[in-house]
Amino acid sequence: MAQARKLEDGLLHIEQIAVPSVIFFEQCHNRYLSEQMSFIEVMSIWNAVGHAIFDQYLRGKGTTIDYFGTFSLDISNTPIFLPDQAIMKRFRLRPHKSPVKGNCLNQGVPYMAVAKHSRVPTNRSLTSRVLGAVLEHIAYCLSHEITSIVITISGVGEAVIERNGHFGVRFGKDFVAQLRESRGSKGKTLS
């Protein structure tokens, strides 16, 4: 008998994910980056991307990762994630929540902030290589019968992608609380 889908915040529960984040990144490193950098370097740069996204949120700004999606704020200053239309169309994915109108300026990846947060030296080129490898490995997974993956986004939450299913971000409770506190101190509230 097939196991019933178990959801958490509208996304597949972590217990039912086929490829957890650490396995995803090990595979990504081995497949695309092992000759260029160590696994520790890959993880440091990826974690720094998450912290840079977090910083942008605290400033009331969104971050767009091309071919992945946009981390933004809706009109009530609640964090939202809008998956990139190219990946949605290519893999027949659906956003896990209906798109809503954003309420902030969305910018590309803040490479200087990534370099500041990284525990290893990085620059735009190295960060772009890591981002490119992550996107390539998402495509590989979704093209090779892998049913679901989760990708941790440090300080923010986790992206959950189901093949031919939903794509969204489950925002961490601590992140939402910090964002609420930060935005509340600027006279804005989160619902």
Secondary structure, DSSP 8 states (H G I E B T S, - for coil): ------EETTEE-GGG-SB-HHHHHHHHIIIIITTTS-HHHHHHHHHHHHHHHHHHHHTT-EEEETTTEEEEEBTTS-EEEEE-HHHHHHTT-EESS----B-S-EE---HHHHHHH-SS---HHHHHHHHHHHHHHHHHHHHTT--EEEEEETTTEEEEEETTSEEEEEE-HHHHHHHHHHHHTTT----
